[in-house]
Amino acid sequence: MAEIVQQRIENRIPEWEQLERVGLFTKKEIKSMLKRATALEYKLHRLIISKVDFIAYIQYEINVLELIKKRRSRIGYTFKKEEIEFSIISRINNIFKRATTKWKNDLQLWLSHVAFCKKWNTKGQLSKVFSSMLAIHPEKPAVWIMAAKSEMEDRNSPESARQLFLRALRFHPESQKVYQEYFRMELLHAEKLRKEQKELEKAEIDVGEYEFPLEIMSGKLAEVVYRDATTKIQGADFILSLLNIAAIFDFTKELQATIIQDLQGKYADHEVTWDFMARRELDAAVGEELQSAKGRASDIARREERCCQVYEEGLNMLNTEAMWTCYVSFCLERFKRKTNVHELKEKSNHLIKYIYFKIVHVFLSLHESRPFSKAFFTRMIQIEKEQETPKMTNLRDFYERALSEFGSTDDDLWLEYIREELGPRGQPENCGRIHWRAMKILEGESVERFITQYTLLQTGHI
């Protein structure tokens, strides 16, 4: 063991000599480094080795690298990097390799090595690290995605990235995330080629000697990925996730149209499809003639009305809680948005009332469908409270409807009702009657919790 340590230390002497010779470290500092390095090397060659010792050694060497970088900047010395930094980086990579060989299943150790390679720009080593990591952890889709992204972003090798994604799909043929990132990669590659071609044409350089495959630049290869993905993985949510990725790129209009056509054709009986189609009505471009505040307000009102029509068409097909949830969520979002649109003052009051009444209409229809979801009742209560002049009769109606469904188990709902009557809009004399009803209707532990909380409320402790 002593001989191995001694040999490793001797191999570092030229490096230390260079550091002292060029003035980056003093002789005293070099002696301290020799002593520290020797102690760390011995720890790595004990009979029982510890991961902590490897990490400590790596961190020490990284600290030395950082210090060298700072001192180079301070004195303006940029030479001898091959004899100094490259030597240290190579040693750190070797220590990482020894550590990951010993503790193969420690993913964080592998990721630390990846982070080191990226920071110190050792691209060749980075590919080797990912290759070794994938041999040990092929069951982790995230590792495949990281490796492919590294090939694309760090090494500018779309072909290598593509091969990694294809290998990943052999291990994970139904991984949504792998397909999503593969799809994104092909579109990013297409976008990059399109930009390169545009720059060359702008500079009036002949593009004939460069490769710009039309099937890639037009997004056809991405469409192949999409077709394969939707054959293996079913579901409207997944198709929408791919559509959202495609929508990021301005050259994918045809691809988006294809995806939307598939969505409507295959998943017309899914709530998310109707939700998406309804919300699309908001995305229509505003023409030049609608640049005034009044014109924009009218256009927004028209599009929102069309959204509601699409939701109602969906409800004719799917009278489900999920469909109602989408509709109510949309109405609530638009209602809240209107309260802050100051530039549309001429129409804002009208729009707020329109959305408010639409929410109430949806809520009442939903209650008749009896989805038994407390969230809808609490939402309506909150919406009513946000009105300029909230109506206590409406609030009581919402509380009563909620209690008819959840009154036997939800003590908090009774307490909120009592608080409302104690508030500025309520009638405190009603609290006794509500308390009596709660005691009669609540069951089990809910009664005890209600008594405790009601007592605290009466004494002013809550």
C-alpha positions in Angstrom: 0.0 0.0 0.0 2.8 2.4 0.9 4.5 1.8 -2.4 1.3 2.6 -4.4 0.8 5.8 -2.4 4.4 6.8 -2.8 4.2 6.2 -6.6 1.0 8.3 -6.9 2.6 11.2 -4.9 5.8 11.0 -7.1 3.6 11.3 -10.2 2.3 14.6 -8.9 5.7 16.2 -8.3 6.0 17.7 -11.9 2.6 19.3 -11.4 3.6 20.9 -8.1 6.9 22.0 -9.5 5.1 23.8 -12.3 2.7 25.5 -9.8 5.6 26.8 -7.8 7.7 27.7 -10.9 5.0 29.9 -12.5 4.2 31.6 -9.2 0.7 30.3 -8.6 1.7 28.7 -5.2 4.5 29.3 -2.8 7.0 26.6 -1.7 5.3 26.5 1.7 1.9 25.9 0.1 3.3 23.1 -2.0 4.6 21.4 1.1 1.2 21.7 2.7 -0.4 20.3 -0.5 2.0 17.3 -0.5 1.2 16.5 3.1 -2.6 16.8 2.5 -2.5 14.7 -0.7 -0.5 12.0 1.0 -3.0 11.7 3.9 -5.9 11.5 1.4 -4.2 8.9 -0.7 -3.5 6.7 2.3 -7.2 6.8 3.2 -8.1 5.5 -0.2 -5.8 2.5 0.1 -6.9 1.2 3.5 -8.4 -2.3 3.8 -11.8 -0.9 4.6 -12.4 2.1 2.4 -15.1 4.7 2.9 -17.2 6.6 0.3 -16.7 9.7 2.5 -12.9 9.5 2.0 -13.3 9.4 -1.8 -15.7 12.4 -1.7 -13.3 14.3 0.6 -10.4 13.7 -1.8 -12.5 14.8 -4.8 -13.7 17.9 -3.0 -10.1 18.8 -2.1 -8.9 18.5 -5.7 -11.8 20.6 -6.9 -10.9 23.2 -4.4 -7.4 23.3 -5.7 -8.7 23.7 -9.2 -10.9 26.6 -8.2 -8.0 28.2 -6.4 -5.7 27.8 -9.4 -8.4 29.4 -11.6 -8.7 32.4 -9.2 -4.9 32.9 -9.0 -4.5 32.7 -12.8 -7.1 35.4 -13.2 -5.4 37.6 -10.6 -1.9 37.4 -12.1 -3.0 37.1 -15.7 -1.1 33.8 -16.3 -2.8 31.5 -18.9 0.0 29.0 -19.8 0.9 25.5 -18.8 -2.7 24.3 -18.4 -1.9 20.9 -19.8 0.7 20.3 -17.2 -1.4 21.7 -14.3 -5.2 21.7 -14.7 -5.5 18.8 -17.2 -3.4 16.7 -14.8 -5.7 17.5 -11.9 -8.9 17.0 -13.9 -7.6 13.6 -15.1 -6.9 12.6 -11.5 -10.3 13.7 -10.3 -11.9 11.6 -13.1 -9.9 8.6 -12.0 -11.0 9.0 -8.4 -14.6 9.3 -9.5 -14.2 6.2 -11.6 -12.8 4.2 -8.7 -15.7 5.4 -6.5 -18.4 4.6 -8.9 -16.9 1.2 -9.6 -17.0 0.5 -5.8 -20.5 2.0 -5.2 -22.2 1.3 -8.5 -25.8 1.9 -7.2 -25.1 5.4 -5.8 -26.8 7.5 -8.4 -25.8 10.7 -6.7 -22.2 9.8 -7.1 -22.6 9.3 -10.8 -24.5 12.6 -11.1 -21.7 14.4 -9.2 -19.2 13.0 -11.8 -21.5 14.2 -14.6 -21.7 17.7 -13.0 -17.9 17.9 -12.7 -17.3 16.9 -16.3 -19.8 19.6 -17.5 -18.3 22.3 -15.3 -14.7 21.6 -16.4 -15.7 21.0 -20.1 -14.4 17.4 -20.4 -16.9 16.4 -23.1 -15.1 13.2 -24.1 -15.1 12.0 -20.5 -18.7 13.0 -20.1 -19.8 10.5 -22.8 -17.8 7.8 -21.1 -19.4 8.5 -17.7 -22.9 8.3 -19.2 -22.1 5.1 -21.0 -20.9 3.5 -17.8 -23.8 4.8 -15.8 -26.3 3.5 -18.4 -24.7 0.1 -18.2 -25.4 0.1 -14.4 -28.7 1.9 -14.4 -30.6 1.1 -17.7 -33.8 0.9 -15.7 -33.9 4.7 -15.1 -35.5 6.7 -17.9 -34.2 9.9 -16.5 -30.6 8.8 -17.0 -31.2 8.0 -20.7 -32.8 11.4 -21.1 -29.9 13.1 -19.5 -27.4 11.2 -21.6 -29.2 12.1 -24.8 -29.6 15.7 -23.9 -25.8 15.9 -23.1 -25.0 14.5 -26.6 -27.3 17.1 -28.1 -26.4 20.1 -26.0 -22.8 19.5 -24.9 -21.4 17.6 -27.8 -23.7 18.9 -30.6 -24.3 15.4 -31.8 -28.0 14.9 -32.7 -27.3 11.5 -34.2 -25.8 10.2 -30.9 -28.7 11.7 -29.0 -31.1 10.0 -31.4 -29.4 6.6 -30.9 -29.6 7.0 -27.2 -33.3 7.7 -27.3 -33.9 4.7 -29.5 -31.9 2.5 -27.1 -33.9 4.0 -24.2 -37.2 3.1 -25.9 -36.0 -0.5 -26.1 -35.7 -0.6 -22.3 -38.7 1.7 -21.7 -41.1 1.3 -24.7 -44.0 2.9 -22.8 -42.2 5.8 -21.1 -44.1 9.0 -21.8 -41.2 11.1 -20.6 -38.7 9.4 -23.0 -41.0 9.9 -25.9 -41.7 13.6 -25.0 -38.0 14.4 -24.8 -37.2 12.5 -28.0 -40.0 14.4 -29.7 -38.6 17.7 -28.3 -35.1 16.8 -29.4 -36.1 16.2 -33.0 -37.9 19.6 -33.1 -35.0 21.4 -31.5 -32.7 19.8 -34.1 -35.0 20.9 -36.9 -35.2 24.4 -35.5 -31.4 24.6 -35.3 -30.9 23.5 -38.9 -33.5 26.0 -40.0 -31.7 28.8 -38.2 -28.3 27.8 -39.6 -29.7 27.7 -43.2 -31.3 31.1 -42.7 -28.1 32.6 -41.4 -26.1 31.2 -44.4 -28.6 32.5 -46.9 -28.6 35.9 -45.2 -24.8 35.9 -45.5 -25.2 34.9 -49.1 -23.2 31.8 -48.6 -23.9 28.8 -50.9 -25.7 26.2 -48.8 -25.1 23.4 -51.3 -22.1 22.0 -49.5 -24.0 21.9 -46.2 -26.5 19.2 -45.2 -30.0 20.4 -44.5 -32.2 17.3 -44.7 -35.8 18.4 -45.6 -37.4 15.6 -43.7 -35.7 16.9 -40.5 -36.2 20.6 -41.1 -39.8 20.2 -41.9 -40.5 18.3 -38.7 -41.3 15.0 -40.5 -38.8 13.1 -38.3 -40.6 14.5 -35.3 -43.9 13.4 -36.7 -42.5 9.8 -37.1 -41.6 10.0 -33.3 -45.2 11.2 -32.6 -46.8 8.4 -34.6 -44.7 5.8 -32.9 -45.4 7.3 -29.5 -49.1 7.4 -29.9 -49.2 3.9 -31.2 -47.4 2.6 -28.0 -49.1 5.0 -25.5 -52.8 5.8 -25.5 -54.5 8.8 -23.8 -55.6 12.3 -24.6 -53.3 13.8 -21.9 -50.3 12.3 -23.6 -51.3 13.6 -27.0 -51.8 17.0 -25.5 -48.4 16.9 -23.9 -46.9 16.4 -27.4 -49.0 19.1 -28.9 -47.8 21.6 -26.2 -44.2 20.7 -27.1 -44.9 21.2 -30.8 -46.6 24.5 -30.2 -43.3 26.0 -28.9 -41.9 25.9 -32.4 -43.2 28.2 -35.1 -42.7 25.8 -38.0 -45.0 23.0 -36.7 -48.4 24.3 -37.9 -49.1 21.2 -40.0 -47.8 18.9 -37.3 -50.1 20.6 -34.7 -53.0 20.3 -37.1 -52.3 16.6 -37.4 -52.1 16.1 -33.7 -55.4 18.1 -33.1 -57.1 16.0 -35.7 -56.0 12.8 -34.0 -57.1 14.2 -30.6 -60.6 15.0 -31.9 -60.9 11.7 -33.8 -59.6 9.3 -31.1 -60.6 11.1 -27.9 -63.8 12.9 -28.4 -65.2 11.2 -25.4 -62.4 12.6 -23.1 -62.9 15.6 -20.9 -59.4 17.0 -21.5 -60.1 17.1 -25.2 -63.2 19.3 -24.8 -61.3 21.4 -22.3 -58.5 22.0 -24.8 -60.8 22.7 -27.7 -62.8 25.2 -25.6 -59.7 27.0 -24.4 -58.4 27.2 -28.0 -61.2 29.7 -28.7 -59.3 32.3 -26.5 -56.2 32.1 -28.7 -57.7 33.7 -31.8 -55.6 36.6 -33.0 -56.9 40.1 -32.5 -57.1 42.1 -35.7 -55.8 45.6 -36.1 -59.3 47.0 -36.0 -59.6 45.7 -32.4 -56.6 47.6 -30.9 -58.8 49.9 -28.9 -59.7 48.9 -25.4 -63.4 48.8 -26.2 -62.7 46.6 -29.3 -60.5 44.2 -27.4 -63.1 43.9 -24.6 -65.8 43.1 -27.1 -63.6 40.5 -28.8 -62.6 38.9 -25.5 -66.3 38.7 -24.5 -67.2 37.1 -27.9 -64.4 34.5 -27.6 -65.3 33.7 -24.0 -68.9 33.1 -25.0 -67.7 30.8 -27.7 -65.6 28.9 -25.1 -68.7 28.4 -23.0 -70.6 27.1 -26.0 -67.9 24.5 -26.7 -68.0 23.4 -23.0 -71.7 23.1 -23.2 -71.4 21.0 -26.4 -69.0 18.8 -24.4 -71.5 18.5 -21.6 -74.1 17.2 -24.0 -71.7 14.3 -24.8 -70.1 13.9 -21.3 -72.3 14.9 -18.4 -69.5 13.9 -15.9 -68.0 15.5 -12.9 -64.7 15.8 -14.7 -66.3 17.7 -17.5 -68.1 20.0 -15.1 -64.9 20.5 -13.2 -63.2 21.8 -16.4 -66.1 24.1 -17.1 -66.2 25.6 -13.6 -62.4 26.0 -13.5 -62.5 27.9 -16.8 -65.3 30.2 -15.6 -63.5 30.8 -12.3 -60.2 31.6 -14.1 -61.9 34.1 -16.4 -63.9 35.7 -13.5 -60.7 36.3 -11.5 -58.9 37.6 -14.5 -61.5 40.2 -15.2 -61.2 41.8 -11.7 -57.7 43.0 -12.6 -58.0 44.1 -16.2 -57.8 47.9 -15.7 -57.3 48.8 -19.4 -60.7 47.4 -20.3 -62.6 49.6 -17.9 -65.4 50.3 -20.3 -66.4 46.7 -20.6 -65.0 45.3 -17.3 -68.2 45.5 -15.3 -70.3 43.9 -18.0 -67.7 41.1 -18.4 -67.5 40.4 -14.7 -71.2 40.1 -14.4 -71.3 37.8 -17.5 -68.7 35.5 -16.1 -70.2 35.6 -12.6 -73.7 34.6 -13.9 -72.1 31.9 -16.1 -70.4 30.5 -13.0 -73.6 30.4 -11.0 -75.4 28.8 -13.9 -72.8 26.1 -14.2 -72.7 25.6 -10.4 -76.5 25.1 -10.2 -76.4 22.7 -13.1 -73.6 20.9 -11.5 -75.4 20.6 -8.2 -78.3 19.1 -9.9 -75.9 16.5 -11.3 -74.8 15.8 -7.7 -71.1 15.2 -8.1 -70.6 15.3 -4.3 -67.5 17.4 -4.4 -67.0 19.9 -1.6 -64.5 21.9 -3.7 -67.3 23.3 -5.9 -69.3 24.6 -2.9 -66.2 26.3 -1.4 -65.3 27.8 -4.7 -68.8 29.3 -5.1 -68.7 30.7 -1.6 -65.3 32.3 -2.4 -66.5 33.7 -5.7 -69.6 35.3 -4.0 -67.3 36.9 -1.3 -65.2 38.4 -4.0 -68.2 40.3 -5.5 -68.3 44.1 -5.0 -71.5 43.6 -3.0 -71.7 40.0 -1.8 -75.2 38.7 -1.1 -75.7 36.9 2.1 -78.7 35.1 0.7 -76.5 33.5 -1.9 -73.8 32.6 0.6 -76.5 31.0 2.8 -77.8 29.1 -0.2 -74.3 27.8 -1.0 -73.6 26.8 2.6 -77.0 25.0 2.9 -76.3 23.1 -0.3 -72.9 22.1 0.9 -74.2 21.0 4.3 -76.9 18.9 2.7 -74.1 16.8 1.2 -71.3 17.0 3.8 -73.0 18.2 7.0 -72.8 14.8 8.8 -69.0 14.6 8.7 -67.5 18.1 8.0 -67.4 20.1 11.2 -65.3 22.8 9.6 -68.1 23.6 7.2 -70.5 24.3 10.1 -68.0 26.5 11.8 -67.4 28.5 8.6 -71.1 29.0 8.3 -71.3 30.3 11.8 -68.4 32.7 11.2 -70.2 34.0 8.2 -73.3 34.8 10.2 -71.1 36.5 12.8 -69.5 38.7 10.1 -70.7 42.1 8.9 -73.1 40.6 6.3 -74.6 38.0 8.6 -77.2 37.8 11.4 -75.6 36.6 14.7 -79.0 35.5 16.0 -78.9 32.7 13.4 -75.8 31.1 15.0 -77.8 29.4 17.8 -80.0 27.6 15.3 -77.0 26.6 13.1 -75.2 25.3 16.3 -78.3 23.2 17.2 -78.5 21.7 13.7 -74.8 20.9 13.7 -75.1 19.0 17.1 -78.0 17.1 15.7 -76.5 16.2 12.3 -72.8 15.7 12.9 -71.6 12.1 13.7 -68.8 10.5 15.7 -65.6 12.4 16.4 -66.9 15.3 14.2 -69.2 16.3 17.1 -66.3 16.5 19.6 -64.2 18.6 17.2 -67.1 20.9 16.6 -67.8 21.4 20.3 -64.1 22.2 20.9 -63.8 24.7 18.0 -67.2 26.3 18.7 -66.2 26.9 22.3 -62.9 28.5 21.2 -64.8 30.7 18.7 -67.2 31.9 21.4 -64.3 32.8 23.8 -62.4 34.6 21.0 -59.5 32.2 20.8 -60.0 31.5 17.1 
